[in-house]
Amino acid sequence: MTTGKPGCLTKCGELTVPYPFGIQKGCSIDESFELTCNTTLNPPKLFLIRSQFEFEIYSISNSEIKVSNLIAYNCYDKSGYEPAENSYETWQDLDNSPFTYSEKNRFTIIGCDTLVLIRAMSGVDFASSCVGSCNKQSDVSNDECSGIGCCQTSIPKGAKSYDATLLFLNRTEVRSFNPCSYGFLGEQDSFRFRGEDDLFKVDELWDRISSLPVVVDWVIGGNGSCTEATECKGNSDCHDGEMGGYTCICKQGYQGNPYLDPGCKDINECLDNRTYPCYGDCINTEGSYNCTCKRGYTGNGTIHCQLISGGSKFPAKVFSLGTIHKYGCVNITSYNRYIYYRVKVQFGQLTFWIILI
């Protein structure tokens, strides 16, 4: 199945790079979809480079990529002193590109007496804040990011950049069990707050949140729409993006790359019973398939086939009705029903069984 343009690399380590993305010059739909494969790493890793920002890419789908995040943090020593090198704000910028931050992300802060101020710098206008507060370890609940030791705020669809600053209220009371506070953007469904362990076991927390993906939406066509799209090839549909631009998606029953000729190809559903179940006889059709229950059974063949009432697992009647002569002639009584039989042809006369279905 075609993944990229002819002559173009489509793998970086274990990650497949489908067109409209590309690794080499001239292999993407335009320069904004050009990616970098760092082969000096083992295994090689894929990156999206924008200005001074370098995002590692974890996955690519029809309308999203998942990339690495940045973390704002602040740590105190036992006296409550804040070393300057351990404190900074974080910001990221996707301006002048076909990429925007997804609504699937949340900006999360972990810490007690910690406040984050976050605002957009391009794409859409927004500003938000979030406070994590707690006085003692027992206040903090596991699996619940509700403002006690952990707080989350959303990012609006269409945001292309953000700037986040961590501020602190009174650290004196909490520094014994919460030496550091963190702020980061990441996919909401990929992060689970672990209560007081996340406040105290800072090394374990860092390992988890440093690999937390950020979901980024992508479109082609700039601010255009499907009414002017020419990129969607055979057996594919064009979908307008909510903030402008559009994507091409294979029609149901088809697969392949909708941006490359000849387009998407028919799926033979009958060869993949796990994805396209059929408990009877399967016939592939263009863009779909037909599944009917076998003779003697009834129901929806894609869900369940049930033996017809009054039948048996082998709904047949068996009669001994004739003989085979040495010249292959068969003498049987005539019945107005289908006759199925299996005999071993031998010279001479042989009695055989006829099965009437």
Secondary structure, DSSP 4 states (H G I P E B T S, - for coil): ---SSTT---EETTEE--TT-BSSTTSSSSGGGB-EEETTSSS-EEEEEETTEEEEEEEE-SSEEEE---EEEEE--TT----GGG---EEEE--SSSEEE-TTEEEEEESSSEEEEEE-SSSS--EEEEEE--SSGGGPPTT--SSSSEEEEE--TT--EEEEEEEES--TTTTTT--EEEEEEEEGGG----THHHHH-HHHHHHHHTT--EEEEE-BSTT--GGG-----TTEEEEE-TTS-EEEEEPTTEES-TTSTT--EE--GGG-TTTS--SSEEEEETTEEEEEPPTTEES-TTT--EEPTT--SS--EEEEEEEE-TT--EE----SS-EE------SS-EEEEEEE-
